[in-house]
């Protein structure tokens, strides 16, 4: 009977330990995250002072972070109203980007993997965008073709916007960045 209790405790402890370890590294940790409007970033994920939870998450081989001097990656899973991004909806990304040598904006699934989308386009670079007279950014993101800077979305399901800023001074000051300096994400309608 005593052996049974000991085996039960060892099994329970191992199960709880493995489960908690899985949840600790299954997604990006909250520790070290900076929220800027709808965008989230982990500015220290590519530096020497990376926290152990982010190190364990990255060790799974899911993502490769930008180095501390290379830039900053920002991820949006929700619009500015806090609603989860959905491929059945249309979105307008407007505003500006911070000072940077260059940037990319891509669409990924909820896990951060790229989609196979129409026209083999899943993103934009700063060189491909047509801006208005004031230099403001305006990108239409939808599953159906749109006029202007159109970024195709999956026809349904969750997705993420990933904005990578290369050689930007805000990489070291991400927590102090204001939401006005990043593109706004507005849901225009849903089907």
C-alpha positions in Angstrom: 0.0 0.0 0.0 2.8 2.4 0.8 4.5 1.7 -2.5 1.2 2.5 -4.3 1.1 5.9 -2.5 4.7 6.7 -3.3 4.1 5.7 -7.0 1.0 7.9 -7.1 2.9 10.9 -5.7 5.8 10.5 -8.1 3.4 10.2 -11.0 1.3 13.2 -9.9 4.4 15.3 -9.3 5.9 14.4 -12.7 2.6 15.0 -14.5 2.2 18.4 -12.8 5.8 19.4 -13.5 5.7 18.4 -17.2 2.3 20.2 -17.7 3.5 23.4 -16.0 6.8 23.3 -18.0 4.8 22.9 -21.3 2.5 25.9 -20.5 5.6 28.0 -19.5 7.2 27.6 -22.9 4.1 26.9 -25.2 3.6 30.6 -26.0 5.5 33.8 -25.6 5.8 34.7 -21.9 4.2 37.7 -20.3 7.5 38.4 -18.5 9.4 41.0 -20.5 6.5 42.0 -22.8 5.7 45.6 -23.6 2.2 46.5 -24.8 2.0 49.5 -27.2 -1.7 49.9 -28.2 -2.7 46.8 -30.1 0.9 45.7 -30.6 3.0 43.5 -28.2 6.8 43.3 -28.2 9.5 41.5 -26.3 12.4 43.9 -26.7 15.0 41.9 -24.8 14.3 38.6 -26.6 17.3 39.0 -28.9 19.7 40.4 -26.3 22.1 39.0 -23.7 19.8 39.8 -20.8 17.0 37.5 -22.1 14.8 36.0 -19.4 14.8 32.2 -19.0 11.2 31.8 -20.0 11.8 33.5 -23.4 15.0 31.6 -23.8 13.0 28.3 -23.3 10.3 29.5 -25.7 12.9 30.3 -28.4 14.8 27.0 -27.8 11.7 25.2 -29.1 12.8 26.5 -32.5 9.5 28.3 -33.3 10.9 31.8 -33.9 14.2 33.6 -34.4 14.3 37.0 -32.7 16.0 40.1 -34.0 19.2 40.9 -32.2 19.3 43.8 -29.8 21.0 46.1 -32.3 19.1 44.8 -35.4 15.6 46.0 -34.7 12.3 45.2 -33.0 9.4 42.8 -33.8 5.8 43.8 -32.9 2.9 41.4 -33.0 -0.8 42.3 -33.0 -3.4 39.6 -32.4 -6.2 42.1 -31.7 -7.4 45.3 -33.3 -7.4 48.6 -31.4 -10.7 47.8 -29.8 -9.4 44.6 -28.3 -11.2 42.2 -30.7 -9.4 39.2 -31.9 -8.2 39.5 -35.6 -10.4 37.3 -37.8 -10.0 36.5 -41.5 -13.7 37.1 -42.2 -13.2 40.8 -41.4 -11.6 43.7 -43.2 -9.1 45.9 -41.5 -7.5 49.3 -42.1 -3.9 49.8 -40.9 -3.3 53.6 -40.8 -0.9 56.1 -39.3 2.8 56.0 -39.3 5.8 53.9 -38.4 8.6 55.0 -36.0 11.9 56.1 -37.4 13.6 53.1 -38.9 15.9 52.1 -41.7 13.2 49.7 -43.0 10.3 47.7 -42.0 8.1 44.7 -43.0 4.5 43.9 -42.2 3.4 40.3 -42.6 0.4 38.1 -41.9 0.9 34.8 -39.9 -1.3 32.3 -38.3 -1.9 32.3 -34.6 1.3 30.3 -34.0 3.4 32.7 -36.1 3.8 30.5 -39.2 3.3 32.1 -42.6 0.1 31.5 -44.6 -0.1 30.4 -48.2 -2.2 33.2 -49.5 -3.4 34.4 -53.0 -0.8 35.9 -55.2 1.9 34.5 -52.9 1.8 37.8 -51.0 1.8 37.6 -47.2 3.4 41.0 -46.5 4.7 44.4 -47.4 8.0 46.2 -47.1 8.4 49.9 -46.6 9.6 50.2 -50.3 6.4 48.7 -51.7 3.9 51.0 -49.9 2.2 53.9 -51.6 1.7 56.7 -49.1 -0.7 59.6 -49.2 0.4 63.3 -49.6 1.1 63.7 -45.9 3.3 60.5 -45.9 0.7 58.6 -43.8 0.4 54.8 -44.1 -2.9 53.2 -45.3 -3.1 49.4 -45.8 -6.3 47.5 -46.5 -6.2 44.0 -45.1 -9.0 41.7 -46.4 -9.6 38.3 -47.9 -11.0 39.9 -51.1 -9.0 42.3 -53.3 -9.1 46.0 -52.2 -8.0 49.2 -53.8 -4.7 50.7 -52.9 -2.2 48.9 -50.6 -4.0 45.5 -50.2 -2.7 42.8 -47.9 -4.5 39.5 -48.4 -5.9 37.7 -45.4 -7.0 34.1 -44.9 -10.7 33.6 -45.7 -11.4 32.7 -42.0 -9.8 32.0 -38.7 -7.4 33.9 -36.4 -4.2 35.5 -37.6 -1.5 38.0 -36.5 0.0 41.1 -38.0 3.8 41.1 -37.5 5.6 44.4 -37.9 9.4 44.2 -37.9 11.3 47.5 -37.6 15.0 47.2 -38.7 17.7 49.4 -37.3 15.3 51.5 -35.2 16.1 53.6 -32.1 13.0 52.4 -30.3 14.4 48.9 -30.1 16.0 49.9 -26.8 13.1 52.0 -25.6 10.1 50.0 -26.6 8.3 50.3 -23.2 8.4 54.1 -23.6 7.0 54.1 -27.2 3.6 55.7 -27.6 0.8 54.0 -29.5 0.5 56.9 -31.9 3.9 56.2 -33.4 2.7 52.7 -34.6 0.0 51.8 -37.2 -3.5 51.7 -35.9 -5.6 48.6 -36.6 -9.2 49.3 -37.2 -11.8 46.7 -38.1 -14.0 48.2 -40.9 -16.5 45.4 -41.3 -17.1 41.6 -41.1 -18.9 39.1 -43.4 
